[in-house]
Amino acid sequence: MNHPEIQVDISRLITELAELAEYSDAEPPAVTRVLFTEPDLKARKFFKGLFAEAGLTIREDPLGNIFARWRGTQPDFPAIGTGSHTDAIPFAGRYDGTVGVLGALEAFRALKAAGWIPRRSLEVLMFTSEEPTRFGIGCLGSRLLSGNLSPDAAESLTDTSGLTLKEICRQAGCNGSLTDARLPKNYYASFVELHIEQGPILQTENIPIGVVTAIAAPASFRVHLNGAGGHAGAVLMGGRRDALCAAAEIVLAVETAAKTSPSLDTVATTGVCKVHPGAVNSIPSRVTLEIDVRDIQLESRDRAVEQIRMAAERTCDTRGIRSAMEVLNADPPAAANEKVLAAIQSSCQHLRLPFKRMVSRAYHDSLFMARLCPMGMIFIPCKDGISHHPDEFSSPDAIQKGVEALALTLAQLSDTGV
């Protein structure tokens, strides 16, 4: 393939990233942009304006996923998709997800400026609610698009105020049935997502591009522990059924399950510990833990989950604690498509950009897009691997190289399919 010679306007892109970061419920440099809050709605309006200025055709589905299409010469062929998310967890940074949406737009603009015309249509997709902040479930938009989450189950989700997703969508102006959000078969020929690495490998090895071969998927679950409360001074140690002490053992068992796994890619985290009644002079009677276990190999991940479950049962039996485990999600990992990866690698070689094949231990909307079509991801370095934090940073040079690689990859896939 003859790769188009493109010029990325990195100054424009960095300015747009900075403007987007202003739509936030947190003081700079932190960014908080939760689904369908005022900052999120303002960000959506901002994106629609940019998409319109670029001459793209815009549509929004009943969940608020936003699609912006550059029509190709063969518009009836399945399109080539790209994009990411723009919601941000509380006190996050400005690059997670956003580079994949604004970077995709800039890739389109660079290709247009070069005089290149797509064969298959190109489309930027801004996913609704990749972060689990509001409804406790991540990748909400891509789950619905791919059929991984049923419309009925989605509509019944509630936030901490008790509002359902259906009610919140209506308030945000997203009308229609969530049944219509699912994409039809062969809607996309392939999908490529540009994203910061959220880890230190590329920076440490001084490599500008990561070619993502697989995405790990989490099994997330809650453990409810019920013991017996009482006065911290009046109940002797021998008669206690302290739910927090049981929880402490389980937290350590979570760590042990990951550390003793034969797979180096197994990670496990206890991210939430809610204690009742939460008073210094009261024995904890109830505790809820929320646990996340990940691996790119399904067997390794599920083996770690089972090890944690058995350890929890033993601990609770010994301590006289009643327990229940509630599975939140257990998604299978996803492998990238080798032909998509070949297109990314070919683009890097044309640009003389060194690259590294690597796995993503964080999960992304592309995990669910892989259920719909061949998928690939492009990683760029981020400073010290920091993400989900105000110090999150990716340099203009790193972003420019990622956008260049994305643009040439999209051009190649548009011309050839997969």
Beta strands, then each sheet from edge to edge (+ up, - down):
strand 1: 31-33
strand 2: 57-60
strand 3: 66-70
strand 4: 79-85
strand 5: 88-92
strand 6: 122-127
strand 7: 188-196
strand 8: 209-215
strand 9: 217-226
strand 10: 230-231
strand 11: 267-276
strand 12: 282-283
strand 13: 286-295
strand 14: 322-330
strand 15: 334-335
strand 16: 355-360
strand 17: 375-380
sheet 1: 1+ 5-
sheet 2: 2+ 3- 6+ 4+ 7+ 17+ 8- 15+
sheet 3: 2+ 3- 6+ 4+ 7+ 17+ 8- 16-
sheet 4: 11+ 13- 9+ 14-
sheet 5: 10+ 12-
end
